[in-house]
Amino acid sequence: MREKIGASMIVGISGFSLTAEETEFLVRENIGGIILFKRNFESPKQLHALCSEIRSLAARKGDKTPFFISVDQEGGRVARFRSPFTEWPPMAKVGAIDSATVAFRVAQLIGIELAAAGINMNFAPSVDILTNPANTVIGDRALGTTAEGVAKLASAVVRGFIKSGLIPVAKHFPGHGNTLLDSHEELPVENRTLAELEACELEPFRRVIRARLDFIMSSHILFPNVDAKWPVSLSEVFLSDILRHSLRWRGLIISDDLDMKALTKHHSVGDIAVRALQAGTNVLLYCNEPASPGIAIDAIEKAVRDRTLPAAIVTENAARVMKLKGELKLGTSADLTIKPWSEAEKLIGAESHKQLADAVRAGSVPASLLEG
């Protein structure tokens, strides 16, 4: 059971390489994936070595499956890897150009550089509609201010990441564009009704679902007019009734970081993990607190033993993760992320990539930069 629980987790690590304790934990608990941050990046060569080190552990895991190796690399202020990677403008700049071709190509090149370093999953795009200009949490991370504009461009971004060999993750369901509070610090409360969400925020998610998307990330927002008790990431109403049944989502649901204060100010780490699974989450994300994944595994195992969480949920989540990894051929010769460093370094920060980034920043992209 612990092996199946771990298979459905993505966790953070502390530095530029794995510690002995981290290696032991990842293997012992059969952890499904890693999320990387600025603290894990010193240089592209070091990052490539770290990803290679992580990949090498797969054969020692209980289920032998490769790791999801993920990052938040949206462009603009949300980019964990800076120069000599290409530094892309925020997605609002892509949105201002309003070209699906440009959006596709930007995502493809972001993905090519990440894949060269060994990353296989990107927590992007933000499918949020900036309906509140005072919202600095999303702000220029959004592709636009209308449902149609965001839907069109986000779908192109998803396709661009897929073309590059990356797994895109559309976020933050059902939409973070109208909030003022930062869920890293507080629980945002939104008074929008389901009818209002249907008319606006949900439309881009409907569209990206049709773009062969495999993951959607839930948000930590309370919508009391839809579910008065639980924020989205812990809500059966949102994850099962709306996302699974109304929107007919067949892919995987991943939580936003379960250590955000929007949740931990109100619930214990163990209770959050159990409730997220009860609500319909398939993959649990832990970014910054080293103790939390172990606490969560213990709590989930106890909940299964006590029959407050059906064992079938854990078993099915692990099976779905394994099936997807197999379908995407992660860790095989067909996996585009596996390149020797001599090839990878030629792609990271390539001059043609920088030229496109500068053109997007300037607001005018010549056709010649969209070729290839």
Secondary structure as the mmCIF struct_conf table of DSSP 4:
data_model
#
loop_
_struct_conf.conf_type_id
_struct_conf.id
_struct_conf.beg_label_comp_id
_struct_conf.beg_label_asym_id
_struct_conf.beg_label_seq_id
_struct_conf.end_label_comp_id
_struct_conf.end_label_asym_id
_struct_conf.end_label_seq_id
HELX_RH_AL_P HELX_RH_AL_P1 ARG A 2 ALA A 7
TURN_TY1_P TURN_TY1_P1 SER A 8 SER A 8
STRN STRN1 MET A 9 GLY A 12
BEND BEND1 GLY A 15 SER A 17
HELX_RH_AL_P HELX_RH_AL_P2 ALA A 20 ARG A 28
TURN_TY1_P TURN_TY1_P2 GLU A 29 ASN A 30
STRN STRN2 GLY A 33 LEU A 36
HELX_RH_3T_P HELX_RH_3T_P1 LYS A 38 ASN A 40
BEND BEND2 GLU A 42 GLU A 42
HELX_RH_AL_P HELX_RH_AL_P3 PRO A 44 SER A 56
TURN_TY1_P TURN_TY1_P3 LEU A 57 LEU A 57
HELX_RH_3T_P HELX_RH_3T_P2 ALA A 58 ARG A 60
BEND BEND3 LYS A 61 ASP A 63
HELX_LH_PP_P HELX_LH_PP_P1 THR A 65 PHE A 67
STRN STRN3 PHE A 68 VAL A 71
STRN STRN4 GLN A 73 GLY A 75
TURN_TY1_P TURN_TY1_P4 GLY A 76 ARG A 77
STRN STRN5 VAL A 78 ALA A 79
BEND BEND4 ARG A 80 PHE A 81
TURN_TY1_P TURN_TY1_P5 SER A 83 PRO A 84
BEND BEND5 PHE A 85 PHE A 85
HELX_LH_PP_P HELX_LH_PP_P2 TRP A 88 PRO A 90
HELX_RH_AL_P HELX_RH_AL_P4 MET A 91 ILE A 97
TURN_TY1_P TURN_TY1_P6 ASP A 98 ASP A 98
HELX_RH_AL_P HELX_RH_AL_P5 ALA A 100 ALA A 117
TURN_TY1_P TURN_TY1_P7 GLY A 118 GLY A 118
STRN STRN6 MET A 121 ASN A 122
STRN STRN7 SER A 126 SER A 126
TURN_TY1_P TURN_TY1_P8 PRO A 133 ALA A 134
TURN_TY1_P TURN_TY1_P9 THR A 136 ILE A 138
HELX_RH_3T_P HELX_RH_3T_P3 GLY A 139 ARG A 141
BEND BEND6 ALA A 142 LEU A 143
BEND BEND7 THR A 145 THR A 146
HELX_RH_AL_P HELX_RH_AL_P6 ALA A 147 SER A 164
TURN_TY1_P TURN_TY1_P10 GLY A 165 GLY A 165
STRN STRN8 ILE A 167 PHE A 173
TURN_TY1_P TURN_TY1_P11 PRO A 174 PRO A 174
TURN_TY1_P TURN_TY1_P12 GLY A 177 ASN A 178
BEND BEND8 LEU A 181 LEU A 181
TURN_TY1_P TURN_TY1_P13 SER A 183 GLU A 185
BEND BEND9 GLU A 186 GLU A 186
STRN STRN9 VAL A 189 VAL A 189
HELX_RH_AL_P HELX_RH_AL_P7 LEU A 194 ALA A 199
TURN_TY1_P TURN_TY1_P14 CYS A 200 GLU A 201
HELX_RH_AL_P HELX_RH_AL_P8 LEU A 202 ILE A 209
TURN_TY1_P TURN_TY1_P15 ARG A 210 ARG A 212
STRN STRN10 PHE A 215 SER A 218
HELX_LH_PP_P HELX_LH_PP_P3 SER A 219 SER A 219
STRN STRN11 LEU A 222 LEU A 222
TURN_TY1_P TURN_TY1_P16 PRO A 224 VAL A 226
BEND BEND10 ALA A 228 LYS A 229
HELX_RH_3T_P HELX_RH_3T_P4 VAL A 232 LEU A 234
HELX_RH_AL_P HELX_RH_AL_P9 GLU A 236 GLU A 236
HELX_RH_PI_P HELX_RH_PI_P1 VAL A 237 SER A 246
BEND BEND11 LEU A 247 LEU A 247
BEND BEND12 GLY A 251 GLY A 251
STRN STRN12 LEU A 252 ILE A 254
HELX_LH_PP_P HELX_LH_PP_P4 SER A 255 SER A 255
BEND BEND13 ASP A 256 ASP A 256
HELX_LH_PP_P HELX_LH_PP_P5 ASP A 257 ASP A 257
TURN_TY1_P TURN_TY1_P17 LEU A 258 ASP A 259
BEND BEND14 MET A 260 MET A 260
HELX_RH_AL_P HELX_RH_AL_P10 LYS A 261 THR A 264
TURN_TY1_P TURN_TY1_P18 LYS A 265 HIS A 266
BEND BEND15 HIS A 267 HIS A 267
HELX_RH_AL_P HELX_RH_AL_P11 VAL A 269 ALA A 279
TURN_TY1_P TURN_TY1_P19 GLY A 280 GLY A 280
BEND BEND16 ASN A 282 ASN A 282
STRN STRN13 VAL A 283 VAL A 283
STRN STRN14 LEU A 284 TYR A 286
BEND BEND17 ASN A 288 ASN A 288
TURN_TY1_P TURN_TY1_P20 PRO A 290 ALA A 291
HELX_RH_AL_P HELX_RH_AL_P12 SER A 292 ARG A 305
TURN_TY1_P TURN_TY1_P21 ASP A 306 ARG A 307
BEND BEND18 THR A 308 LEU A 309
HELX_RH_AL_P HELX_RH_AL_P13 ALA A 311 LEU A 328
TURN_TY1_P TURN_TY1_P22 LYS A 329 GLY A 331
BEND BEND19 THR A 332 THR A 332
TURN_TY1_P TURN_TY1_P23 SER A 333 ALA A 334
TURN_TY1_P TURN_TY1_P24 LEU A 336 THR A 337
HELX_RH_AL_P HELX_RH_AL_P14 TRP A 341 LEU A 347
TURN_TY1_P TURN_TY1_P25 ILE A 348 GLY A 349
HELX_RH_AL_P HELX_RH_AL_P15 GLU A 351 ALA A 362
TURN_TY1_P TURN_TY1_P26 GLY A 363 GLY A 363
HELX_RH_3T_P HELX_RH_3T_P5 ALA A 367 LEU A 370
#
